[in-house]
Amino acid sequence: MPELVEADILGASSIGSAVTGSYAIVNATSPYVERGDVTFERVHVKAAADLARAARGAGVERFVQISGSAPIRNQTRHT
């Protein structure tokens, strides 16, 4: 039976312990507003790569990456 495990996507130790013993990982993290160190680049690029590396290192067999973003009005940069 699937189990939901929550972790801080910005914390390497948090994701490391969250993926241990997992068969599959689904990353659907998506900020809709940038605030402080929670930027589109940080979450969609660096943190997603950190999670993928941790999953590979833990022997996870399936990794699903879902990118969610909403239209951003009055801004020219988004991921």
C-alpha positions in Angstrom: 0.0 0.0 0.0 1.4 3.4 -0.9 2.5 5.6 2.0 2.6 9.4 2.0 5.8 10.8 3.3 6.3 14.5 3.7 9.7 16.2 3.7 11.2 19.7 3.4 12.3 19.8 -0.3 14.8 22.5 0.6 16.5 20.3 3.3 18.9 17.7 2.1 18.7 15.7 5.3 14.9 15.8 5.2 14.7 14.4 1.7 17.5 11.8 2.4 15.5 10.3 5.2 12.2 10.5 3.4 13.4 8.5 0.3 15.0 5.7 2.3 13.2 2.4 1.7 11.0 3.9 -1.0 10.1 2.1 -4.2 8.8 5.2 -6.0 8.9 8.9 -5.5 6.5 11.5 -6.9 7.7 15.1 -6.7 4.9 17.6 -7.2 6.4 20.5 -5.3 5.6 23.8 -6.8 5.7 27.3 -5.3 3.4 29.8 -6.9 5.1 32.8 -5.4 8.8 33.4 -4.8 9.6 34.4 -1.3 13.1 34.5 0.3 15.0 31.4 -0.6 11.9 29.7 -2.1 12.5 30.7 -5.7 11.4 28.9 -8.9 15.0 28.1 -9.7 15.7 26.8 -6.2 12.6 24.5 -6.1 12.1 23.4 -9.7 15.8 23.0 -10.6 18.1 22.6 -7.6 15.8 20.9 -5.1 14.3 18.6 -7.8 17.9 17.6 -8.7 18.7 17.0 -5.0 15.7 14.8 -4.7 16.5 12.8 -7.8 20.1 12.3 -6.6 18.9 11.2 -3.2 16.3 8.8 -4.8 19.0 7.3 -7.0 21.4 6.9 -4.1 18.6 5.2 -2.0 17.9 2.7 -4.9 14.5 4.1 -5.7 13.2 2.3 -8.8 10.6 4.9 -10.0 10.8 8.7 -10.0 8.0 10.9 -11.3 8.6 14.6 -11.6 5.5 16.8 -12.0 6.1 20.5 -12.6 3.3 22.8 -11.7 3.3 26.4 -12.5 0.6 29.0 -12.8 0.6 32.1 -15.1 2.4 34.9 -13.4 1.0 38.3 -14.1 3.3 41.4 -14.2 6.5 39.3 -14.1 8.7 38.4 -17.0 10.6 35.5 -15.5 9.1 32.2 -14.4 10.0 28.5 -14.7 
